[in-house]
Amino acid sequence: MNERGIDNIIVVGLVYDFCVKETAIFATEAKEAGVLKKQPKVTVIADLTRPAFDGKPGAPYNSAACPTVGYGSSFCEEGFGTTALHEQVLKDFEADNVGVRVIRMSSCLSSI
């Protein structure tokens, strides 16, 4: 990454609230650990992850995954503790300067 000048890291994957979270936070610490020369910009593409606390693809970012909640709602509230755990993960990301974006992959796929 140093040789190619890569300093923008995008994180997606399974287990948003554990594996994705840890990968993103560790990436922000790479310069401090002496692994990278520059401080990377780290962003999680949230709707391309799957949280352990709900398990629905894109939840809580893709409220269409919940039969009782439609588009426009902030959270998929089905699943134990979704809102409180999601809020804690966001606080952890904020504390470590990890950006979180939603790209609405379902709308991208519908245009293909």
DSSP file (Angstrom, degrees, kcal/mol; ACC not computed):
  #  RESIDUE AA STRUCTURE BP1 BP2  ACC     N-H-->O    O-->H-N    N-H-->O    O-->H-N    TCO  KAPPA ALPHA  PHI   PSI    X-CA   Y-CA   Z-CA
    1    1 A M     >>       0   0    0      0, 0.0     5,-2.2     0, 0.0     4,-0.7   0.000 360.0 360.0 360.0 -39.0    0.0    0.0    0.0
    2    2 A N  T >45 +     0   0    0      1,-0.2     3,-0.8    33,-0.2    34,-0.1   0.937 360.0  49.9 -63.0 -45.9    2.9    2.4    0.8
    3    3 A E  T 345S+     0   0    0      1,-0.2    -1,-0.2     2,-0.1     0, 0.0   0.844 116.0  41.9 -62.9 -34.9    4.6    1.7   -2.6
    4    4 A R  T 345S-     0   0    0      2,-0.1    -1,-0.2     0, 0.0    -2,-0.2   0.451 110.0-119.4 -93.6  -1.5    1.4    2.3   -4.6
    5    5 A G  T <<5 +     0   0    0     -3,-0.8     2,-0.5    -4,-0.7    -3,-0.2   0.771  51.8 165.4  71.1  26.1    0.3    5.3   -2.5
    6    6 A I      < +     0   0    0     -5,-2.2    -1,-0.2     1,-0.1    32,-0.2  -0.647  11.3 149.4 -79.3 121.5   -2.9    3.7   -1.4
    7    7 A D        +     0   0    0     -2,-0.5    34,-3.1     1,-0.1     2,-0.5   0.177  47.7  84.0-137.4  17.5   -4.4    5.6    1.5
    8    8 A N  E     -a   41   0A   0     32,-0.2     2,-0.5     2,-0.0    34,-0.2  -0.977  57.2-171.0-124.4 116.2   -8.2    5.1    1.0
    9    9 A I  E     -a   42   0A   0     32,-3.2    34,-2.6    -2,-0.5     2,-0.5  -0.932   6.3-164.7-115.3 125.1   -9.5    1.8    2.5
   10   10 A I  E     -a   43   0A   0     -2,-0.5     2,-0.5    32,-0.2    34,-0.2  -0.921   9.6-160.4-107.6 130.8  -13.1    0.6    1.8
   11   11 A V  E     +a   44   0A   0     32,-2.9    34,-2.0    -2,-0.5     2,-0.3  -0.954  21.3 151.7-119.0 128.6  -14.4   -2.1    4.1
   12   12 A V  E     +     0   0A   0     -2,-0.5     2,-0.3    32,-0.2    37,-0.2  -0.883  22.7  89.9-137.3 168.8  -17.3   -4.5    3.4
   13   13 A G  E     -a   49   0A   0     35,-1.7    37,-1.1    -2,-0.3     2,-0.2  -0.891  65.9 -28.8 142.4-167.8  -18.1   -8.0    4.5
   14   14 A L  E    S+a   50   0A   0     -2,-0.3     6,-0.4    35,-0.2     4,-0.1  -0.554 105.6  28.1 -88.6 152.1  -19.8  -10.2    7.0
   15   15 A V    > > -     0   0    0     35,-1.7     5,-1.9    -2,-0.2     3,-1.8   0.982  62.2-170.5  62.0  68.4  -20.4   -9.4   10.6
   16   16 A Y  I 3 >S+     0   0    0     34,-1.3     5,-0.9     1,-0.3    -2,-0.1   0.839  82.7  51.1 -48.1 -44.2  -20.6   -5.7   10.6
   17   17 A D  I 3 5S+     0   0    0      3,-0.1    -1,-0.3    33,-0.1    -2,-0.1   0.447 127.8  14.4 -85.8   0.5  -20.5   -5.4   14.4
   18   18 A F  I <>5S+     0   0    0     -3,-1.8     4,-3.0    -4,-0.1     5,-0.2   0.432 131.4  25.7-131.0 -79.0  -17.4   -7.6   14.8
   19   19 A C  I  >5S+     0   0    0     -4,-0.3     4,-2.6     2,-0.2     5,-0.2   0.927 127.2  42.6 -62.5 -49.5  -15.2   -8.4   11.9
   20   20 A V  I  ><S+     0   0    0     -5,-1.9     4,-2.5    -6,-0.4     5,-0.2   0.934 116.6  49.8 -62.9 -45.3  -16.0   -5.4    9.7
   21   21 A K  H  ><S+     0   0    0     -5,-0.9     4,-2.6    -6,-0.6     5,-0.2   0.940 113.2  45.0 -58.7 -49.4  -15.8   -3.1   12.7
   22   22 A E  H  X S+     0   0    0     -4,-3.0     4,-3.0     1,-0.2     5,-0.2   0.906 112.4  51.6 -65.0 -41.6  -12.4   -4.5   13.9
   23   23 A T  H  X S+     0   0    0     -4,-2.6     4,-2.0    -5,-0.2    -1,-0.2   0.936 112.9  45.7 -59.2 -47.0  -10.9   -4.4   10.3
   24   24 A A  H  X S+     0   0    0     -4,-2.5     4,-1.5     2,-0.2    -2,-0.2   0.923 115.2  45.7 -64.0 -45.4  -12.0   -0.8    9.9
   25   25 A I  H  X S+     0   0    0     -4,-2.6     4,-0.8    -5,-0.2    -2,-0.2   0.916 112.5  50.3 -67.2 -42.3  -10.7    0.3   13.3
   26   26 A F  H >< S+     0   0    0     -4,-3.0     3,-0.7     1,-0.2     4,-0.3   0.869 106.4  57.1 -62.8 -35.1   -7.4   -1.5   12.9
   27   27 A A  H >< S+     0   0    0     -4,-2.0     3,-1.2     1,-0.2     4,-0.3   0.870 102.1  54.6 -63.9 -35.7   -7.0    0.1    9.5
   28   28 A T  H 3< S+     0   0    0     -4,-1.5     4,-0.3     1,-0.2     3,-0.3   0.735 108.2  51.1 -68.8 -19.3   -7.2    3.6   11.1
   29   29 A E  T <X S+     0   0    0     -4,-0.8     4,-1.9    -3,-0.7    -1,-0.2   0.396  81.2  97.7 -95.6   1.9   -4.4    2.5   13.4
   30   30 A A  T <4>S+     0   0    0     -3,-1.2     5,-2.4    -4,-0.3     6,-1.2   0.860  84.1  46.5 -63.4 -38.6   -2.1    1.4   10.7
   31   31 A K  T >45S+     0   0    0     -4,-0.3     3,-1.7    -3,-0.3    -1,-0.2   0.937 111.9  50.9 -68.1 -45.7    0.0    4.6   10.5
   32   32 A E  T 345S+     0   0    0     -4,-0.3    -2,-0.2     1,-0.3    -1,-0.2   0.839 109.1  52.1 -59.2 -33.9    0.3    4.7   14.3
   33   33 A A  T 3<5S-     0   0    0     -4,-1.9    -1,-0.3     1,-0.0    -2,-0.2   0.486 118.2-113.4 -82.0  -3.3    1.5    1.1   14.3
   34   34 A G  T < 5S+     0   0    0     -3,-1.7    -3,-0.2    -4,-0.2    -2,-0.1   0.584  88.6 112.7  83.7  10.1    4.2    2.0   11.6
   35   35 A V  S   <S+     0   0    0     -5,-2.4     2,-0.3    -6,-0.2    -4,-0.2   0.874  77.0  36.0 -82.0 -39.8    2.5   -0.1    8.9
   36   36 A L        -     0   0    0     -6,-1.2    -2,-0.2     1,-0.1    -1,-0.1  -0.871  65.7-146.2-115.8 148.7    1.5    2.8    6.7
   37   37 A K  S    S+     0   0    0     -2,-0.3     2,-0.3    -3,-0.1    -1,-0.1   0.836  87.0  43.8 -78.2 -34.4    3.3    6.0    6.0
   38   38 A K  S    S-     0   0    0    -32,-0.2    -7,-0.1     0, 0.0    -8,-0.0  -0.815  93.6-104.3-113.0 152.0    0.1    8.1    5.6
   39   39 A Q        -     0   0    0     -2,-0.3     2,-0.1    -8,-0.1   -11,-0.1  -0.625  44.9-134.3 -70.6 119.3   -3.0    8.1    7.7
   40   40 A P        -     0   0    0      0, 0.0     2,-0.6     0, 0.0   -32,-0.2  -0.437   4.9-126.0 -77.6 151.1   -5.6    6.2    5.6
   41   41 A K  E     -a    8   0A   0    -34,-3.1   -32,-3.2    -2,-0.1     2,-0.5  -0.870  32.7-161.0 -88.9 122.8   -9.2    7.3    5.1
   42   42 A V  E     +ab   9  98A   0     -2,-0.6    57,-2.9    55,-0.5     2,-0.4  -0.927  13.1 177.3-115.1 128.6  -11.3    4.3    6.1
   43   43 A T  E     -ab  10  99A   0    -34,-2.6   -32,-2.9    -2,-0.5     2,-0.5  -0.995  19.0-150.1-132.8 133.8  -14.9    3.9    5.1
   44   44 A V  E     -ab  11 100A   0     55,-2.9    57,-2.9    -2,-0.4     2,-1.2  -0.896  12.7-144.8 -97.9 127.5  -17.4    1.1    5.7
   45   45 A I  E >   - b   0 101A   0    -34,-2.0     3,-1.9    -2,-0.5   -32,-0.3  -0.791  21.6-165.7 -90.1  95.9  -20.0    0.6    3.0
   46   46 A A  E >  S+     0   0A   0     55,-2.5     3,-1.2    -2,-1.2    15,-0.2   0.785  77.0  55.6 -63.3 -35.7  -22.7   -0.3    5.4
   47   47 A D  E 3  S+     0   0A   0     54,-0.5    -1,-0.3     1,-0.3    55,-0.1   0.464 101.1  61.9 -82.6   4.5  -25.3   -1.8    3.1
   48   48 A L  E <  S+     0   0A   0     -3,-1.9   -35,-1.7   -37,-0.1    -1,-0.3  -0.075  98.0  74.5-109.8  30.4  -22.7   -4.3    1.8
   49   49 A T  E <   -a   13   0A   0     -3,-1.2     9,-1.8   -37,-0.2   -35,-0.2  -0.818  69.0-141.4-129.3 171.1  -22.3   -5.8    5.2
   50   50 A R  E     -a   14   0A   0    -37,-1.1   -35,-1.7    -2,-0.3   -34,-1.3  -0.956  19.1-142.2-138.0 119.5  -24.3   -8.1    7.4
   51   51 A P    >>  -     0   0    0      0, 0.0     4,-1.2     0, 0.0     3,-0.6  -0.471  11.3-140.2 -82.2 151.5  -24.5   -7.6   11.2
   52   52 A A  T 34 S+     0   0    0      1,-0.2   -38,-0.0     2,-0.2     0, 0.0   0.790  99.9  66.7 -72.4 -28.6  -24.6  -10.3   13.7
   53   53 A F  T 34 S+     0   0    0      1,-0.1    -1,-0.2    29,-0.1    29,-0.1   0.575 125.6   3.8 -76.1  -7.3  -27.2   -8.4   15.7
   54   54 A D  T <4 S-     0   0    0     -3,-0.6    -2,-0.2     5,-0.1    -1,-0.1   0.486  77.8-152.7-137.8 -46.6  -29.9   -8.8   13.0
   55   55 A G     <  +     0   0    0     -4,-1.2    -3,-0.1     1,-0.3    24,-0.1   0.293  49.9 126.1  89.4 -10.7  -28.5  -10.9   10.3
   56   56 A K  S >  S-     0   0    0      1,-0.1     3,-2.1    20,-0.1    -1,-0.3  -0.637  75.0 -94.8 -80.3 139.4  -30.6   -9.6    7.4
   57   57 A P  T 3  S+     0   0    0      0, 0.0    -7,-0.2     0, 0.0     8,-0.1  -0.293 107.8   0.8 -55.1 128.1  -28.6   -8.4    4.4
   58   58 A G  T >> S-     0   0    0     -9,-1.8     3,-1.9     1,-0.2     4,-1.1   0.345  99.3-177.8  77.7  -7.6  -27.9   -4.7    4.7
   59   59 A A  T <4  +     0   0    0     -3,-2.1    -1,-0.2     1,-0.4    -4,-0.2  -0.434  62.7  17.2 -67.7 141.7  -29.8   -4.4    8.0
   60   60 A P  T 34 S+     0   0    0      0, 0.0    -1,-0.4     0, 0.0     3,-0.2  -0.951 130.2  51.7 -89.6  11.9  -30.2   -1.9    9.6
   61   61 A Y  T <4 S+     0   0    0     -3,-1.9     2,-0.7     1,-0.2    -2,-0.3   0.730 107.0  53.7 -81.5 -21.6  -29.4    0.1    6.5
   62   62 A N    ><  +     0   0    0     -4,-1.1     3,-2.4     1,-0.1    -1,-0.2  -0.747  62.7 176.6-114.5  83.2  -31.8   -1.7    4.1
   63   63 A S  G >  S+     0   0    0     -2,-0.7     3,-1.6    10,-0.3     6,-0.3   0.664  72.3  76.2 -64.8 -14.5  -35.1   -1.4    5.9
   64   64 A A  G 3  S+     0   0    0      1,-0.3    -1,-0.3    -3,-0.1     7,-0.1   0.695  80.3  72.1 -67.6 -16.3  -36.8   -3.1    2.9
   65   65 A A  G <  S+     0   0    0     -3,-2.4    -1,-0.3    -8,-0.1    -2,-0.2   0.640  87.2  75.4 -71.8 -12.6  -35.2   -6.4    4.3
   66   66 A C  S X  S-     0   0    0     -3,-1.6     3,-1.0     3,-0.4    11,-0.0  -0.880  74.4-149.2-102.0 126.1  -37.8   -6.2    7.1
   67   67 A P  T 3  S+     0   0    0      0, 0.0    -1,-0.1     0, 0.0    -3,-0.0   0.771  97.9  46.6 -64.9 -24.2  -41.3   -7.2    6.2
   68   68 A T  T 3  S+     0   0    0      1,-0.1     2,-0.4     2,-0.0    -4,-0.1   0.492 108.0  60.6 -96.9  -3.4  -42.8   -4.8    8.7
   69   69 A V    <   -     0   0    0     -3,-1.0    -3,-0.4    -6,-0.3     2,-0.1  -0.988  68.2-160.5-127.6 131.2  -40.7   -1.7    7.9
   70   70 A G    >   -     0   0    0     -2,-0.4     3,-1.4     1,-0.2    -7,-0.1  -0.383  39.4 -62.6-100.8-179.1  -40.6    0.0    4.5
   71   71 A Y  T 3  S+     0   0    0      1,-0.2    -1,-0.2    -2,-0.1     3,-0.1  -0.270 115.6  46.0 -59.3 149.2  -38.1    2.3    2.8
   72   72 A G  T 3  S+     0   0    0      1,-0.4    -1,-0.2    -3,-0.1     2,-0.2   0.108  83.1 114.2 102.2 -21.2  -37.6    5.6    4.6
   73   73 A S    <   -     0   0    0     -3,-1.4    -1,-0.4     1,-0.1   -10,-0.3  -0.531  63.9-137.6 -81.0 151.8  -37.2    4.1    8.1
   74   74 A S  S    S+     0   0    0     -2,-0.2     2,-0.3     1,-0.1    -1,-0.1   0.858  77.6  27.2 -77.6 -36.1  -33.9    4.4    9.8
   75   75 A F        -     0   0    0    -16,-0.1     2,-0.9   -12,-0.1    -1,-0.1  -0.921  67.0-126.4-132.6 151.4  -33.6    1.0   11.3
   76   76 A C        -     0   0    0     -2,-0.3   -20,-0.1     1,-0.1   -15,-0.1  -0.879  30.8-170.0 -87.7 109.7  -34.7   -2.5   10.7
   77   77 A E        +     0   0    0     -2,-0.9     2,-0.3     5,-0.1     5,-0.2   0.479  51.6 100.5 -90.3  -1.5  -36.2   -3.1   14.2
   78   78 A E        +     0   0    0      2,-0.1    -2,-0.1     3,-0.1     2,-0.0  -0.624  64.8  54.9 -79.3 144.6  -36.7   -6.8   13.9
   79   79 A G  S >  S-     0   0    0     -2,-0.3     3,-1.3   -24,-0.1     2,-0.2   0.116 101.5 -66.0 104.2 138.5  -34.1   -8.8   15.6
   80   80 A F  T 3  S-     0   0    0      1,-0.2    -2,-0.1     2,-0.1    -3,-0.0  -0.347 110.4 -12.9 -63.5 123.0  -32.9   -8.6   19.2
   81   81 A G  T 3> S+     0   0    0     -2,-0.2     4,-2.4    -4,-0.1     5,-0.4   0.630  81.2 148.9  70.9  17.1  -31.3   -5.3   20.1
   82   82 A T  H <>  +     0   0    0     -3,-1.3     4,-2.5    -5,-0.2     5,-0.2   0.915  69.7  42.6 -52.1 -54.7  -30.8   -4.0   16.6
   83   83 A T  H  > S+     0   0    0      1,-0.2     4,-2.5     2,-0.2    -1,-0.2   0.935 116.2  45.2 -64.3 -49.5  -31.1   -0.3   17.3
   84   84 A A  H  > S+     0   0    0      1,-0.2     4,-1.7     2,-0.2    -1,-0.2   0.909 117.0  44.9 -63.3 -42.4  -29.0   -0.1   20.5
   85   85 A L  H  X S+     0   0    0     -4,-2.4     4,-2.2     2,-0.2    -1,-0.2   0.896 112.1  52.2 -69.7 -38.9  -26.2   -2.3   19.1
   86   86 A H  H  X S+     0   0    0     -4,-2.5     4,-2.3    -5,-0.4    -2,-0.2   0.925 108.6  51.1 -60.4 -44.6  -26.1   -0.4   15.8
   87   87 A E  H  X S+     0   0    0     -4,-2.5     4,-1.9    -5,-0.2    -1,-0.2   0.869 109.0  51.4 -62.2 -37.0  -25.8    2.9   17.7
   88   88 A Q  H  X S+     0   0    0     -4,-1.7     4,-2.3     2,-0.2    -1,-0.2   0.908 108.6  50.5 -67.4 -41.7  -22.9    1.5   19.7
   89   89 A V  H  X S+     0   0    0     -4,-2.2     4,-2.6     1,-0.2    -2,-0.2   0.920 109.6  51.3 -61.5 -43.3  -21.1    0.4   16.6
   90   90 A L  H  X S+     0   0    0     -4,-2.3     4,-2.7     1,-0.2    -1,-0.2   0.892 108.9  51.2 -61.0 -39.5  -21.6    3.9   15.0
   91   91 A K  H  X S+     0   0    0     -4,-1.9     4,-2.4     2,-0.2    -1,-0.2   0.906 109.9  49.9 -63.2 -41.1  -20.1    5.5   18.2
   92   92 A D  H  X S+     0   0    0     -4,-2.3     4,-1.2     2,-0.2    -2,-0.2   0.918 111.7  48.2 -63.8 -43.1  -17.1    3.2   18.0
   93   93 A F  H ><>S+     0   0    0     -4,-2.6     5,-2.7     1,-0.2     3,-0.6   0.936 111.7  49.8 -61.0 -46.3  -16.6    4.1   14.3
   94   94 A E  H ><5S+     0   0    0     -4,-2.7     3,-1.5     1,-0.2    -2,-0.2   0.902 106.8  54.8 -59.9 -42.3  -16.9    7.8   15.1
   95   95 A A  H 3<5S+     0   0    0     -4,-2.4    -1,-0.2     1,-0.3    -2,-0.2   0.786 114.3  41.4 -62.7 -27.6  -14.4    7.5   17.9
   96   96 A D  T <<5S-     0   0    0     -4,-1.2    -1,-0.3    -3,-0.6    -2,-0.2   0.186 115.4-111.1-107.5  16.3  -11.9    6.0   15.5
   97   97 A N  T < 5 +     0   0    0     -3,-1.5     2,-0.6     1,-0.2   -55,-0.5   0.852  62.6 154.1  58.8  38.7  -12.6    8.3   12.5
   98   98 A V  E   < -b   42   0A   0     -5,-2.7    -1,-0.2    -8,-0.1   -55,-0.2  -0.877  36.5-139.6 -96.8 124.9  -14.2    5.5   10.4
   99   99 A G  E     -b   43   0A   0    -57,-2.9   -55,-2.9    -2,-0.6     2,-0.4  -0.542  10.6-153.9 -80.6 150.2  -16.6    6.9    7.9
  100  100 A V  E     +b   44   0A   0    -57,-0.2     2,-0.3    -2,-0.2   -55,-0.2  -0.993  16.1 177.9-127.5 125.0  -19.9    5.0    7.2
  101  101 A R  E     -b   45   0A   0    -57,-2.9   -55,-2.5    -2,-0.4   -54,-0.5  -0.913  20.1-151.8-126.0 153.3  -21.7    5.2    3.9
  102  102 A V        +     0   0    0     -2,-0.3   -57,-0.1   -57,-0.2    -2,-0.0  -0.994  12.2 177.8-121.2 125.8  -24.8    3.7    2.4
  103  103 A I        -     0   0    0     -2,-0.5     5,-0.1     0, 0.0    -1,-0.1   0.416  39.9-125.9-109.4   1.5  -24.8    3.2   -1.3
  104  104 A R    >>  -     0   0    0      1,-0.1     4,-1.3     3,-0.1     3,-1.1   0.973  28.8-171.1  52.5  63.8  -28.2    1.5   -1.6
  105  105 A M  H 3> S+     0   0    0      1,-0.3     4,-2.6     2,-0.2     5,-0.2   0.816  77.9  64.7 -56.7 -33.9  -26.9   -1.4   -3.6
  106  106 A S  H 3> S+     0   0    0      1,-0.2     4,-1.4     2,-0.2    -1,-0.3   0.874 103.2  47.1 -61.0 -36.3  -30.4   -2.7   -4.3
  107  107 A S  H <> S+     0   0    0     -3,-1.1     4,-0.6     2,-0.2    -1,-0.2   0.826 110.6  52.9 -74.6 -30.1  -31.2    0.4   -6.4
  108  108 A C  H >< S+     0   0    0     -4,-1.3     3,-0.9     1,-0.2     4,-0.3   0.915 109.3  49.0 -67.0 -42.6  -27.9    0.0   -8.2
  109  109 A L  H >< S+     0   0    0     -4,-2.6     3,-1.4     1,-0.2    -2,-0.2   0.834 102.7  61.2 -67.4 -32.6  -28.7   -3.6   -9.1
  110  110 A S  H 3< S+     0   0    0     -4,-1.4    -1,-0.2     1,-0.3    -2,-0.2   0.713  99.9  56.2 -69.1 -18.1  -32.1   -2.7  -10.4
  111  111 A S  T <<        0   0    0     -3,-0.9    -1,-0.3    -4,-0.6    -2,-0.2   0.498 360.0 360.0 -90.4  -3.2  -30.6   -0.4  -13.1
  112  112 A I    <         0   0    0     -3,-1.4    -1,-0.2    -4,-0.3    -2,-0.1   0.464 360.0 360.0 -81.7 360.0  -28.5   -3.2  -14.5
